[in-house]
Amino acid sequence: MAFSEQEILAGLAEIVNEETGLPAESVTPEKSFTDDLDVDSLSMMTIATLAEEKFDVRIPDEEVGNLKTVQDAVSYINGAQQA
């Protein structure tokens, strides 16, 4: 079953909350993982792994660095679940 962009955003917000302790409502599409959410590269890999499990998609390690904003991740996951 494919997730909607809104469901992906909500799921990512939960994952970021678990990893960083930031409130889930602070995770919005325009936020930068590094600049706004203070996610370092190690935490980003953890977030990507948890997102892979939650949404049943594959995010190659080389793609993780390209996911600069929350919307980048939502769009990538949305596209990956269609593949």
C-alpha positions in Angstrom: 0.0 0.0 0.0 1.4 3.4 -1.0 1.6 6.1 1.5 0.4 9.7 0.7 2.8 12.6 1.0 1.0 13.7 4.1 1.4 10.2 5.7 5.1 10.2 4.7 5.5 13.7 6.3 3.8 12.5 9.5 5.9 9.4 9.6 9.1 11.3 9.0 8.2 13.7 11.8 7.8 10.8 14.2 11.1 9.4 13.2 12.9 12.8 13.6 11.2 13.2 16.9 12.5 9.8 18.1 16.0 10.5 16.8 16.4 14.1 17.9 13.7 14.8 20.6 12.4 17.7 18.5 8.6 18.0 18.6 7.0 16.3 15.6 5.1 19.4 14.7 8.4 21.3 14.1 9.2 18.9 11.2 7.7 20.7 8.2 8.4 20.3 4.5 10.5 23.4 4.1 12.8 22.6 7.0 16.5 21.7 6.3 17.6 18.6 8.2 21.0 20.1 9.0 20.3 23.8 9.3 16.8 23.8 10.9 16.5 20.4 12.6 20.2 20.1 13.6 20.5 16.5 12.2 24.1 15.4 11.7 25.2 12.9 9.1 25.1 9.9 11.5 21.5 10.8 12.7 20.5 11.3 9.0 21.6 7.7 8.2 19.6 6.5 11.2 16.6 8.5 10.0 17.0 7.1 6.5 17.2 3.5 7.8 14.1 3.9 10.0 12.3 5.5 7.0 13.2 2.5 4.8 11.7 0.2 7.4 8.6 2.3 8.0 7.7 3.0 4.3 9.2 -0.3 2.8 11.5 1.6 0.4 15.2 1.6 -0.3 17.2 4.8 0.1 20.8 4.1 -1.1 23.5 5.6 1.1 24.6 7.9 -1.8 21.1 9.3 -2.0 20.9 10.2 1.7 23.3 13.1 1.2 21.0 14.6 -1.4 18.0 14.8 1.0 18.6 18.3 2.2 15.0 19.2 3.3 12.1 17.3 4.7 10.3 17.8 1.4 13.3 16.2 -0.4 12.9 13.1 1.7 9.1 13.1 1.3 9.4 13.3 -2.5 12.1 10.7 -2.6 10.1 8.2 -0.5 7.0 8.9 -2.5 8.8 8.2 -5.8 10.6 5.1 -4.4 7.3 3.5 -3.3 6.0 3.8 -6.9 9.0 2.0 -8.3 
